[in-house]
Amino acid sequence: MPDSRDFPLGAAVTLEVLDRDPHPTLAALRAREPVSWLPSLDGWLVTRHDLVVAAMRDAAAFTVDDPRFSTARVLGPSMLSLDGPEHDRHRAPFVGPFRAGAVSERFAEVTAGEAARLVAGLAPGGGAELRRAFAGPMAAVIVTRALGLGPEEVDGVLAAYEAIVGSVTQITAGGPPTAEGDAARAWLAERMRPAIRAADGSSLLASAAGAGDLPEEAVIANAAILLFGGIETTEGMIANAVLALLSAPDRLEWLADDPAARLPAVIDESLRLEPAAAVVDRYATAAVSLGDADIGSGELVRLSLSGANRDPAVFAEPDAFDPTRSNLRRHVAFAQGPHVCVGVHLARLEARAALDAVLSGLPGLRLDPDRPAEVRGLVFRKPRELHVLWN
C-alpha cells in the first residue's frame, strides 16, 4: 500500500465529499496530485484528462478483468468486465444493432413517441418530480423494448435496476453485494430467457444469441449490462441535462433560437459538466507508472470521468455550462478505448427526444424554487429529485 504521507490531499478525501460535491476536491487533486492514493477508496484516483484517456486506452496495463470489479460481482462476466479476445467475443454480437444508423431506423420514431406520451400525461399537472415521473420511465421503456421485453415489464425492470444500482454502489463503497441485487439479477434472467429463445429472432437478444457463440448465461449478463446502463446512465443523462439547462436561463434562450441544431451541443456540454457515470474502475496488471505515481500490480485505479471533463488544460472555464464550446466532443462521459459505451447512439437519441419533448410540451418549464435539486452520487451522479413547474 502506498504511503499516504506522499499524497496528503488524497489522504484527506472522504467518500461523503466524493458523493456530495466532488468538483472542488477533484480540481485540487488534478492540480497537485493528478494520480493520488485515496485510503477512503483503498485505491488510486486519476483526475487529469490526458492520464484518464491514456489509462482507458491501455487495457494491457489497466484492466477491468478482475474478481473485484463491482458490476461483474452483481451481474456476472460481460463485455464490461472482460478484456482482450473474451471482451471482443462478448461485445461483438451487440455492436451492429447499436450502430447509429440501426438505432435511428429502429428507435427514432418510438423514442419521440414515448417522450411525447409521457409529457402529455404530465402536462395538465403544472408540476412534477421529473426524474421519476419522466427520465426514469423514458429510459426504462426504450431499453426494455430494445431487449425484446414487453411494456408490462417496465415497472419490474425499474425496481430490479434500482436494486442492482444499490448493490454496485455498496461494493464501490467497500461493502458486499446486496441480497436485493442478487434477487434482481435472477428476476431479470428469467424475464430475458423467452426473448433470447424467440424463434423468429425478432428481439435484440435473439439476434445477439444467433450472431455469435455466446452461451445463454453470457447473453443474459451482457443484456443486463445494457439494461443497467440504458436506464441508469440515460436517466441521469436526461435529468442532468434538464437541470443544467434550467439553471442557465441565458442558455435556454440561446437554445430556443435554433433547438434542432443546438440541442446536441446542450446534451454534450451537460455530459461534460456532470457525466452520469462519474468514475470507471481499472486494475493494474503489473507495476506501472502513471503520471508521477508508481502503481503496484493489482491495485485499484479509479479513473475520474468527472475530473477529466473539467480539466482546464482541455476546457476553458471548466465549471461553466457553455454549449458553444468548440471542443465539446473531447469529453469522456462515454469512456474511450475498448470499453467505449456500446449504447452511446441510443442514449444520445433518447436525450434529444426527451429534452425536445419537455421543452416543447411543458411551456414555461422552470425549476421549483421551493424544492431545489442537488446532483449526488459516488459512482452514478444525478439529482435524487428534480422538481419542476410549468405554465
C-alpha positions as CSV (number, residue, x, y, z in Angstrom):
1,M,0.0,0.0,0.0
2,P,1.4,3.5,-0.9
3,D,2.4,5.8,1.9
4,S,-0.4,8.3,2.4
5,R,2.1,10.9,3.5
6,D,3.2,11.1,-0.1
7,F,-0.4,12.0,-1.1
8,P,-1.7,14.4,1.6
9,L,-4.6,15.7,-0.4
10,G,-5.8,12.2,-1.3
11,A,-5.4,11.1,2.4
12,A,-8.0,13.7,3.4
13,V,-10.7,12.8,0.8
14,T,-13.8,11.2,2.2
15,L,-16.5,9.2,0.4
16,E,-19.0,11.8,1.6
17,V,-17.1,14.6,-0.2
18,L,-17.0,12.5,-3.4
19,D,-20.7,11.7,-3.1
20,R,-22.0,15.2,-2.4
21,D,-19.8,17.8,-4.2
22,P,-16.6,16.3,-5.6
23,H,-15.6,19.0,-8.1
24,P,-13.6,21.3,-5.8
25,T,-11.7,18.3,-4.4
26,L,-11.1,16.9,-7.9
27,A,-9.8,20.2,-9.1
28,A,-7.3,20.4,-6.2
29,L,-6.2,16.8,-6.8
30,R,-5.9,17.4,-10.6
31,A,-3.6,20.4,-9.9
32,R,-1.3,18.8,-7.2
33,E,-1.9,15.1,-7.1
34,P,-3.4,14.0,-10.5
35,V,-2.8,10.4,-9.7
36,S,-3.4,10.2,-5.9
37,W,-3.7,7.4,-3.4
38,L,-7.0,7.7,-1.5
39,P,-7.3,5.5,1.6
40,S,-11.1,6.0,1.5
41,L,-11.2,4.1,-1.8
42,D,-8.3,1.8,-1.0
43,G,-7.0,2.7,-4.4
44,W,-5.8,5.4,-6.8
45,L,-7.8,8.2,-8.2
46,V,-6.8,9.7,-11.6
47,T,-8.3,13.1,-12.4
48,R,-6.3,14.6,-15.3
49,H,-7.7,14.3,-18.8
50,D,-4.7,13.0,-20.6
51,L,-3.9,10.4,-17.9
52,V,-7.5,9.2,-17.7
53,V,-7.6,8.8,-21.5
54,A,-4.2,7.0,-21.6
55,A,-5.4,4.5,-18.9
56,M,-8.7,3.8,-20.7
57,R,-6.9,3.1,-23.9
58,D,-4.4,0.8,-22.4
59,A,-6.3,-2.4,-21.4
60,A,-3.0,-4.3,-21.3
61,A,-1.8,-2.2,-18.3
62,F,-5.2,-1.2,-16.8
63,T,-7.8,-4.0,-17.0
64,V,-11.4,-4.5,-15.9
65,D,-10.8,-8.2,-15.8
66,D,-10.5,-8.6,-12.0
67,P,-12.7,-10.5,-9.5
68,R,-13.2,-7.3,-7.5
69,F,-14.9,-5.5,-10.4
70,S,-18.2,-4.3,-8.9
71,T,-20.6,-4.8,-11.8
72,A,-19.3,-8.3,-12.6
73,R,-19.9,-9.3,-8.9
74,V,-23.5,-8.4,-9.3
75,L,-24.3,-9.3,-12.9
76,G,-21.6,-11.8,-13.9
77,P,-18.8,-11.6,-16.6
78,S,-19.7,-9.4,-19.5
79,M,-18.2,-7.1,-22.1
80,L,-18.0,-4.5,-19.3
81,S,-15.8,-6.7,-17.1
82,L,-13.6,-8.6,-19.7
83,D,-10.6,-7.6,-21.8
84,G,-8.8,-9.0,-24.8
85,P,-10.4,-11.7,-27.1
86,E,-13.1,-12.5,-24.5
87,H,-14.2,-8.9,-24.3
88,D,-14.4,-8.8,-28.1
89,R,-16.4,-12.1,-28.2
90,H,-19.0,-10.7,-25.7
91,R,-19.3,-7.3,-27.3
92,A,-19.4,-8.2,-31.0
93,P,-23.0,-9.5,-31.2
94,F,-24.3,-6.2,-29.8
95,V,-22.3,-3.8,-31.9
96,G,-24.3,-4.0,-35.1
97,P,-27.8,-3.3,-33.6
98,F,-26.4,-0.3,-31.7
99,R,-24.7,1.4,-34.7
100,A,-26.0,5.0,-35.3
101,G,-28.0,4.1,-38.5
102,A,-29.6,1.0,-37.0
103,V,-30.5,2.9,-33.8
104,S,-32.1,5.7,-35.8
105,E,-34.0,3.4,-38.0
106,R,-35.3,1.3,-35.2
107,F,-35.8,3.7,-32.4
108,A,-36.2,7.3,-33.6
109,E,-39.9,7.2,-34.1
110,V,-40.7,5.1,-31.0
111,T,-38.4,7.3,-28.8
112,A,-40.0,10.5,-29.9
113,G,-43.5,8.9,-29.4
114,E,-42.7,7.7,-25.9
115,A,-41.3,11.1,-24.8
116,A,-44.4,12.8,-26.2
117,R,-46.7,10.3,-24.5
118,L,-45.1,10.8,-21.1
119,V,-45.1,14.6,-21.4
120,A,-48.8,14.6,-22.4
121,G,-49.6,12.7,-19.3
122,L,-47.7,15.2,-17.1
123,A,-48.8,18.4,-18.8
124,P,-52.1,19.0,-17.0
125,G,-50.5,18.9,-13.6
126,G,-48.4,22.1,-13.8
127,G,-45.5,20.4,-11.9
128,A,-43.8,17.1,-11.3
129,E,-40.7,15.4,-10.0
130,L,-39.2,14.9,-13.4
131,R,-36.6,12.2,-12.7
132,R,-39.0,9.5,-11.5
133,A,-42.0,10.7,-13.5
134,F,-40.2,11.2,-16.8
135,A,-36.5,10.4,-17.2
136,G,-36.5,7.0,-15.5
137,P,-39.7,5.7,-17.2
138,M,-38.5,7.0,-20.6
139,A,-35.2,5.2,-20.3
140,A,-36.8,2.0,-19.0
141,V,-39.4,1.8,-21.7
142,I,-36.9,2.2,-24.5
143,V,-34.2,-0.2,-23.3
144,T,-36.9,-2.7,-22.3
145,R,-38.3,-2.6,-25.8
146,A,-34.8,-2.8,-27.3
147,L,-34.2,-6.0,-25.5
148,G,-37.5,-7.6,-26.5
149,L,-39.3,-7.4,-23.2
150,G,-42.9,-6.2,-23.1
151,P,-44.3,-2.9,-21.7
152,E,-45.8,-4.8,-18.8
153,E,-42.3,-5.5,-17.6
154,V,-41.2,-1.8,-17.2
155,D,-42.2,-1.4,-13.5
156,G,-40.4,-4.6,-12.6
157,V,-37.4,-3.7,-14.6
158,L,-37.2,-0.3,-12.9
159,A,-37.3,-2.0,-9.5
160,A,-34.7,-4.5,-10.5
161,Y,-32.4,-1.8,-11.7
162,E,-32.7,0.2,-8.5
163,A,-31.6,-2.9,-6.6
164,I,-28.7,-3.5,-8.9
165,V,-27.5,0.1,-8.6
166,G,-27.7,-0.2,-4.8
167,S,-25.6,-3.3,-4.9
168,V,-22.9,-1.9,-7.2
169,T,-22.8,1.3,-5.1
170,Q,-22.4,-0.7,-1.9
171,I,-19.5,-2.7,-3.4
172,T,-17.8,0.6,-4.6
173,A,-18.1,1.9,-1.0
174,G,-16.3,-1.2,0.3
175,G,-19.2,-3.4,1.2
176,P,-20.5,-6.8,-0.1
177,P,-23.1,-7.3,-2.8
178,T,-26.7,-7.0,-1.6
179,A,-29.2,-9.8,-1.5
180,E,-31.6,-7.5,-3.2
181,G,-29.2,-7.1,-6.1
182,D,-28.7,-10.8,-6.4
183,A,-32.5,-11.3,-6.5
184,A,-32.9,-8.6,-9.1
185,R,-30.4,-10.3,-11.4
186,A,-32.2,-13.6,-11.1
187,W,-35.5,-12.0,-11.8
188,L,-34.1,-10.3,-14.9
189,A,-32.6,-13.5,-16.2
190,E,-35.9,-15.3,-16.1
191,R,-37.6,-12.4,-18.0
192,M,-34.9,-12.4,-20.6
193,R,-34.9,-16.1,-21.5
194,P,-38.1,-16.1,-23.6
195,A,-36.8,-13.1,-25.6
196,I,-33.4,-14.9,-26.2
197,R,-35.2,-18.1,-27.4
198,A,-37.6,-16.3,-29.7
199,A,-37.8,-18.4,-32.8
200,D,-38.3,-15.5,-35.2
201,G,-35.1,-13.8,-33.9
202,S,-37.1,-10.6,-33.7
203,S,-35.6,-9.3,-30.4
204,L,-32.1,-7.8,-30.0
205,L,-31.4,-10.6,-27.5
206,A,-32.4,-13.3,-30.0
207,S,-30.3,-11.6,-32.7
208,A,-27.3,-11.5,-30.3
209,A,-27.7,-15.1,-29.4
210,G,-27.8,-16.1,-33.0
211,A,-25.0,-13.8,-34.2
212,G,-22.2,-15.2,-32.0
213,D,-21.2,-18.2,-29.9
214,L,-22.2,-16.8,-26.5
215,P,-24.0,-19.2,-24.2
216,E,-27.3,-18.1,-22.9
217,E,-26.0,-17.0,-19.5
218,A,-23.4,-14.8,-21.2
219,V,-26.1,-13.2,-23.4
220,I,-28.2,-12.5,-20.2
221,A,-25.2,-10.9,-18.4
222,N,-24.5,-8.6,-21.3
223,A,-28.1,-7.8,-21.7
224,A,-28.3,-6.9,-18.0
225,I,-25.4,-4.6,-18.5
226,L,-27.2,-2.9,-21.4
227,L,-30.3,-2.7,-19.3
228,F,-28.5,-1.4,-16.3
229,G,-26.6,1.2,-18.4
230,G,-29.5,2.0,-20.6
231,I,-31.6,3.0,-17.6
232,E,-29.1,4.3,-15.0
233,T,-26.9,6.4,-17.2
234,T,-29.6,7.5,-19.6
235,E,-31.9,8.6,-16.8
236,G,-29.0,10.5,-15.3
237,M,-28.1,12.0,-18.6
238,I,-31.6,13.3,-19.2
239,A,-32.1,14.6,-15.6
240,N,-28.7,16.3,-15.5
241,A,-29.2,18.0,-18.9
242,V,-32.6,19.3,-17.8
243,L,-31.1,20.6,-14.6
244,A,-28.2,22.2,-16.3
245,L,-30.3,23.9,-18.9
246,L,-33.0,25.2,-16.4
247,S,-30.2,26.5,-14.2
248,A,-28.9,28.7,-17.0
249,P,-31.7,30.8,-18.4
250,D,-29.5,32.5,-20.9
251,R,-28.6,29.2,-22.4
252,L,-32.2,28.2,-22.5
253,E,-32.9,31.4,-24.6
254,W,-29.9,30.6,-26.8
255,L,-31.3,27.1,-27.4
256,A,-34.8,28.4,-28.2
257,D,-33.4,30.3,-31.2
258,D,-32.5,27.1,-33.0
259,P,-33.4,24.0,-31.0
260,A,-32.9,21.4,-33.7
261,A,-29.3,22.4,-34.4
262,R,-28.3,23.4,-30.8
263,L,-29.8,20.6,-28.7
264,P,-26.9,18.1,-29.4
265,A,-24.4,20.7,-28.1
266,V,-26.5,21.2,-24.9
267,I,-26.5,17.5,-24.3
268,D,-22.8,17.1,-24.8
269,E,-22.0,20.1,-22.6
270,S,-24.2,18.6,-19.9
271,L,-22.4,15.3,-20.2
272,R,-19.1,17.1,-19.8
273,L,-20.2,19.1,-16.8
274,E,-21.8,16.2,-14.9
275,P,-21.4,12.8,-16.5
276,A,-24.0,10.3,-15.3
277,A,-21.2,7.8,-14.6
278,A,-18.6,9.7,-12.6
279,V,-15.8,7.1,-12.5
280,V,-14.8,3.8,-14.1
281,D,-12.6,1.2,-12.4
282,R,-9.5,-0.5,-13.7
283,Y,-6.8,-2.7,-12.0
284,A,-3.1,-2.6,-12.7
285,T,-2.0,-5.8,-14.4
286,A,1.6,-5.2,-13.3
287,A,3.7,-2.5,-11.6
288,V,3.3,0.6,-13.8
289,S,3.9,4.3,-13.7
290,L,1.1,6.8,-14.5
291,G,2.0,10.4,-14.3
292,D,4.3,10.7,-11.3
293,A,2.8,7.8,-9.4
294,D,4.2,4.3,-9.1
295,I,1.2,1.9,-9.1
296,G,1.6,-1.6,-7.8
297,S,0.4,-4.8,-9.5
298,G,-3.2,-5.5,-8.8
299,E,-4.0,-2.1,-7.3
300,L,-7.3,-0.4,-8.0
301,V,-7.0,2.6,-10.4
302,R,-10.2,4.6,-10.4
303,L,-10.5,6.9,-13.4
304,S,-12.5,10.1,-12.7
305,L,-14.5,11.0,-15.7
306,S,-15.8,13.9,-13.7
307,G,-12.3,15.1,-13.1
308,A,-11.1,14.7,-16.7
309,N,-14.2,16.5,-18.0
310,R,-13.3,19.6,-16.0
311,D,-9.6,19.7,-16.8
312,P,-8.8,23.4,-17.5
313,A,-5.9,22.2,-19.8
314,V,-8.6,21.0,-22.2
315,F,-11.7,23.0,-21.4
316,A,-11.6,26.8,-20.7
317,E,-13.6,27.9,-17.7
318,P,-14.4,24.2,-17.0
319,D,-17.1,24.8,-14.3
320,A,-19.2,26.9,-16.6
321,F,-22.1,25.5,-18.7
322,D,-21.2,26.6,-22.2
323,P,-22.7,24.6,-25.1
324,T,-20.9,26.9,-27.6
325,R,-17.5,25.3,-26.8
326,S,-15.7,24.3,-29.9
327,N,-14.3,21.1,-28.4
328,L,-17.3,19.6,-26.7
329,R,-16.7,16.1,-28.0
330,R,-13.5,15.8,-26.1
331,H,-15.4,14.9,-23.0
332,V,-15.0,11.3,-21.8
333,A,-18.5,10.8,-20.5
334,F,-19.0,7.6,-22.6
335,A,-15.4,6.4,-21.9
336,Q,-12.8,5.7,-24.5
337,G,-10.8,2.7,-25.8
338,P,-12.1,-0.8,-26.0
339,H,-14.8,-0.1,-23.4
340,V,-16.4,2.9,-25.0
341,C,-20.1,2.8,-24.4
342,V,-21.8,0.5,-26.9
343,G,-25.2,2.2,-26.4
344,V,-23.9,5.8,-27.0
345,H,-26.1,6.4,-30.1
346,L,-29.3,5.2,-28.4
347,A,-28.5,7.3,-25.3
348,R,-28.0,10.4,-27.4
349,L,-31.2,9.7,-29.4
350,E,-33.2,9.4,-26.1
351,A,-31.7,12.5,-24.6
352,R,-32.6,14.6,-27.7
353,A,-36.1,13.3,-27.8
354,A,-36.6,13.8,-24.1
355,L,-35.4,17.4,-24.0
356,D,-37.3,18.3,-27.1
357,A,-40.5,16.9,-25.6
358,V,-40.3,18.6,-22.2
359,L,-39.2,22.0,-23.7
360,S,-41.9,22.0,-26.3
361,G,-44.7,20.3,-24.3
362,L,-44.3,22.0,-20.9
363,P,-44.4,25.7,-21.6
364,G,-42.6,27.9,-19.1
365,L,-40.6,25.0,-17.8
366,R,-38.6,26.0,-14.7
367,L,-37.1,24.6,-11.5
368,D,-39.3,24.6,-8.4
369,P,-37.6,27.3,-6.2
370,D,-39.1,25.7,-3.1
371,R,-37.5,22.3,-3.8
372,P,-34.0,22.8,-5.1
373,A,-32.3,19.9,-7.0
374,E,-28.9,18.6,-6.0
375,V,-26.8,16.2,-8.0
376,R,-25.4,13.5,-5.8
377,G,-23.6,10.1,-6.2
378,L,-20.3,8.4,-5.6
379,V,-20.4,6.5,-8.9
380,F,-23.6,7.4,-10.7
381,R,-24.4,11.1,-10.4
382,K,-27.9,12.7,-10.9
383,P,-30.4,14.7,-8.9
384,R,-32.2,12.5,-6.4
385,E,-35.3,14.6,-7.1
386,L,-35.8,17.1,-9.9
387,H,-38.9,19.2,-9.1
388,V,-40.1,21.4,-11.9
389,L,-43.0,23.7,-12.7
390,W,-44.6,24.9,-15.9
391,N,-47.5,27.1,-17.0
